[in-house]
Amino acid sequence: MFTALPDTDLFMPACFRDPRYSPPEGTWKTKGGLTEICEPALPNCTPCPHRAQCISQVAPHARKFDGVCGGRIWLDGEVIATADGVDEEDLPLPGKARDTCGTTAGVDKHHDVGEQKCEACREAAEAAAEQQPAETEGQLTLAFAA
């Protein structure tokens, strides 16, 4: 899937320069437009063993990247969609702690910028998951407007 460029440590994946992964400017105008172009290509990233290397090489957050990288769709350097079966182990470790770390806002920020959760945010995410009511298979939930 990847081939090394001669005399470099850069790799060129099969998806390199494929417009479904990094659509040229002007081919989309909104988040929905970018998602519509990139979403069909996203499942191709799930089996790829080089997602972490892809993210490291592209540096999508730092470069304000738009497109597919490492099993995620990025818009202006923030994650807007993630392929099924992809976990945060591919993502870089977080930098210094933020004021919001340990809260759901901190968890969301780690996700948005495409980095692993810090320990405080991992604990906050686990606590929030425990508070969610367990979904029962086959259970129908109805919502009524007031």
C-alpha positions as CSV (number, residue, x, y, z in Angstrom):
1,M,0.0,0.0,0.0
2,F,2.9,2.4,0.8
3,T,6.1,2.7,-1.2
4,A,9.1,4.6,0.1
5,L,10.5,7.5,-1.9
6,P,14.2,7.0,-2.7
7,D,16.5,8.5,-0.1
8,T,13.7,9.7,2.2
9,D,11.6,8.5,5.0
10,L,8.4,9.7,3.3
11,F,5.9,7.1,2.1
12,M,3.5,7.4,-0.9
13,P,0.3,5.5,-0.2
14,A,-1.9,4.2,-3.0
15,C,-4.4,7.0,-2.1
16,F,-1.8,9.8,-2.7
17,R,-3.2,12.4,-5.0
18,D,-6.6,10.6,-5.3
19,P,-9.1,13.5,-5.2
20,R,-11.5,11.4,-3.1
21,Y,-9.0,11.7,-0.2
22,S,-7.9,15.3,-0.7
23,P,-10.4,17.1,-3.0
24,P,-9.0,20.2,-4.7
25,E,-10.1,23.6,-3.4
26,G,-13.3,24.7,-5.0
27,T,-14.8,21.2,-5.5
28,W,-16.7,21.6,-2.2
29,K,-18.0,24.6,-0.3
30,T,-19.4,23.2,3.0
31,K,-18.7,20.6,5.6
32,G,-21.4,18.5,4.0
33,G,-19.9,18.8,0.5
34,L,-16.5,17.7,1.8
35,T,-18.1,14.8,3.6
36,E,-20.0,13.8,0.5
37,I,-16.9,13.6,-1.5
38,C,-14.7,11.9,1.1
39,E,-17.0,9.5,2.8
40,P,-17.0,6.8,0.1
41,A,-13.2,6.5,0.5
42,L,-13.2,6.4,4.3
43,P,-13.7,2.6,4.6
44,N,-10.5,2.0,2.6
45,C,-8.6,3.4,5.6
46,T,-9.9,0.9,8.1
47,P,-7.7,-2.1,7.1
48,C,-4.7,0.1,6.4
49,P,-1.8,-0.6,8.8
50,H,-0.2,2.8,8.2
51,R,-2.9,5.1,9.6
52,A,-0.6,6.5,12.3
53,Q,2.2,7.1,9.9
54,C,-0.3,8.8,7.5
55,I,-1.4,11.2,10.3
56,S,2.2,11.8,11.3
57,Q,3.3,12.6,7.8
58,V,0.4,14.7,6.8
59,A,0.1,16.5,10.2
60,P,-3.6,17.4,9.4
61,H,-4.2,19.5,12.5
62,A,-1.1,21.6,12.2
63,R,-1.6,22.1,8.4
64,K,-5.3,22.8,8.6
65,F,-5.8,19.8,6.2
66,D,-9.1,19.1,4.4
67,G,-9.7,15.5,3.3
68,V,-9.1,12.0,4.4
69,C,-6.1,11.1,6.5
70,G,-5.5,8.2,8.9
71,G,-9.1,6.9,8.8
72,R,-10.7,10.3,9.5
73,I,-12.2,13.2,7.5
74,W,-10.6,16.4,8.5
75,L,-11.9,19.9,7.8
76,D,-9.6,22.8,8.5
77,G,-7.4,20.5,10.6
78,E,-10.3,19.1,12.8
79,V,-11.9,15.7,12.7
80,I,-15.4,15.7,11.4
81,A,-15.9,12.0,10.7
82,T,-14.1,8.7,11.6
83,A,-14.1,5.4,9.8
84,D,-15.8,2.5,11.6
85,G,-13.3,0.2,13.3
86,V,-10.7,3.0,13.7
87,D,-9.5,3.8,17.3
88,E,-7.5,6.7,18.7
89,E,-4.3,4.6,19.0
90,D,-3.4,6.0,15.6
91,L,-3.5,9.5,16.8
92,P,-0.6,11.5,18.3
93,L,-0.4,11.8,22.1
94,P,-1.8,15.1,23.5
95,G,0.4,18.0,24.3
96,K,0.0,19.9,27.5
97,A,-3.2,19.7,29.5
98,R,-6.0,22.2,28.7
99,D,-8.2,24.0,31.2
100,T,-11.1,21.8,29.9
101,C,-9.3,18.4,30.4
102,G,-11.2,16.1,32.7
103,T,-14.6,17.3,31.3
104,T,-16.7,16.4,28.3
105,A,-15.6,19.6,26.6
106,G,-12.0,18.4,27.0
107,V,-12.9,15.0,25.5
108,D,-14.5,16.7,22.6
109,K,-11.5,19.0,22.1
110,H,-9.1,16.0,21.9
111,H,-11.4,14.4,19.3
112,D,-11.7,17.7,17.3
113,V,-7.9,18.3,17.0
114,G,-7.2,14.6,16.3
115,E,-5.2,13.5,19.3
116,Q,-5.5,10.7,21.9
117,K,-7.4,11.6,25.1
118,C,-5.2,12.5,28.1
119,E,-5.8,10.4,31.3
120,A,-8.2,12.9,32.9
121,C,-10.3,13.0,29.7
122,R,-10.2,9.2,29.3
123,E,-11.6,9.0,32.9
124,A,-14.2,11.6,32.1
125,A,-15.3,9.7,29.0
126,E,-15.6,6.4,30.9
127,A,-17.6,8.1,33.6
128,A,-20.0,9.7,31.0
129,A,-20.4,6.3,29.3
130,E,-21.3,4.7,32.6
131,Q,-24.0,7.3,33.2
132,Q,-25.6,6.7,29.8
133,P,-28.6,4.3,30.1
134,A,-27.9,1.0,28.6
135,E,-29.6,0.4,25.3
136,T,-31.6,-2.7,25.1
137,E,-31.5,-4.6,21.8
138,G,-34.7,-4.3,19.9
139,Q,-36.1,-1.6,22.3
140,L,-38.0,1.2,20.5
141,T,-37.6,4.7,21.9
142,L,-40.2,7.3,21.1
143,A,-39.7,11.0,21.5
144,F,-42.7,13.2,21.9
145,A,-42.8,17.0,21.2
146,A,-44.2,19.1,23.9
